[in-house]
Amino acid sequence: MTRIHEGDFMSQTTEADIEALKGEMKKLRDDFAKIAELLKSTARHGSADAADMIRDKAERHWNDAKDTAQNVFKEMEERPVQSALTIFGIGVVLGLLVGRR
């Protein structure tokens, strides 16, 4: 009969636990690597989406400003005397405000 010493049994169990722990640690490292890649990807796409959104809003506001300017110039062409008097009045008011400082 082969007799297994208690030390041999503990040694085999400990080695098996260590090997299992090594396997789990490898899985954990792989999982962390995947998470890091996902975070990088999310950051890249998030900043690209934000840039697109900002670009779209800027374009929209620029187009609105151009439309407003065109409407003002059209109004000035249609009513030149009224426009000149309005501009003169705004100039006088601004002059008074700046002159008081």
C-alpha positions in Angstrom: 0.0 0.0 0.0 1.2 3.4 -0.9 0.9 5.8 1.8 0.4 9.5 1.0 2.0 11.8 3.5 0.0 14.8 4.7 2.7 17.1 3.4 2.5 15.7 -0.1 -1.3 16.2 -0.1 -1.0 19.8 1.1 1.7 20.4 -1.5 -0.4 19.1 -4.3 -3.4 21.1 -3.2 -1.4 24.3 -2.8 0.1 23.9 -6.3 -3.4 23.3 -7.8 -4.6 26.4 -6.0 -1.7 28.4 -7.2 -2.2 27.3 -10.8 -5.9 28.1 -10.5 -5.0 31.5 -9.2 -2.6 32.1 -12.0 -5.4 31.3 -14.5 -7.8 33.6 -12.9 -5.2 36.4 -12.8 -4.6 35.9 -16.6 -8.3 36.2 -17.2 -8.5 39.3 -15.0 -5.6 40.9 -17.0 -7.3 40.1 -20.3 -10.6 41.6 -19.0 -8.8 44.8 -17.9 -7.1 45.1 -21.3 -10.6 44.8 -23.0 -12.0 47.4 -20.6 -9.1 49.8 -21.4 -9.7 49.3 -25.1 -13.4 50.0 -24.7 -12.7 53.2 -22.7 -10.3 54.4 -25.4 -12.8 53.6 -28.2 -15.6 55.4 -26.3 -13.4 58.4 -25.7 -12.5 58.6 -29.4 -16.0 58.3 -30.6 -17.4 60.5 -27.9 -15.0 63.4 -28.8 -15.8 62.8 -32.5 -19.5 63.0 -31.8 -19.1 66.1 -29.7 -17.0 67.8 -32.5 -19.7 66.9 -35.1 -22.4 68.3 -32.8 -20.4 71.6 -32.3 -19.7 71.9 -36.0 -23.4 71.4 -36.8 -24.5 74.0 -34.3 -21.8 76.5 -35.5 -22.9 76.0 -39.1 -26.6 76.5 -38.2 -25.8 79.7 -36.2 -23.5 81.0 -39.1 -26.4 80.4 -41.6 -28.8 82.2 -39.3 -26.4 85.1 -38.9 -26.0 85.3 -42.7 -29.8 85.2 -43.2 -30.3 88.0 -40.7 -27.6 90.1 -42.3 -29.1 89.6 -45.7 -32.5 90.6 -44.4 -31.1 93.7 -42.8 -29.4 94.7 -46.0 -32.5 94.0 -48.0 -34.5 96.2 -45.6 -31.9 99.0 -45.9 -32.2 98.8 -49.7 -36.0 99.0 -49.6 -36.1 101.9 -47.1 -32.8 103.8 -47.4 -34.0 107.0 -45.7 -35.6 105.2 -42.7 -32.4 103.0 -42.4 -30.1 106.1 -42.5 -32.2 107.8 -39.8 -32.2 104.7 -37.6 -28.4 104.3 -38.0 -27.9 107.9 -37.2 -30.1 107.6 -34.1 -28.2 104.5 -32.9 -24.9 106.4 -33.5 -26.1 109.4 -31.4 -27.2 107.1 -28.5 -23.9 105.2 -28.6 -22.0 108.5 -28.7 -23.8 109.8 -25.7 -23.2 106.6 -23.7 -19.5 106.4 -24.6 -19.0 110.1 -24.1 -20.3 109.9 -20.4 -17.5 107.6 -19.4 
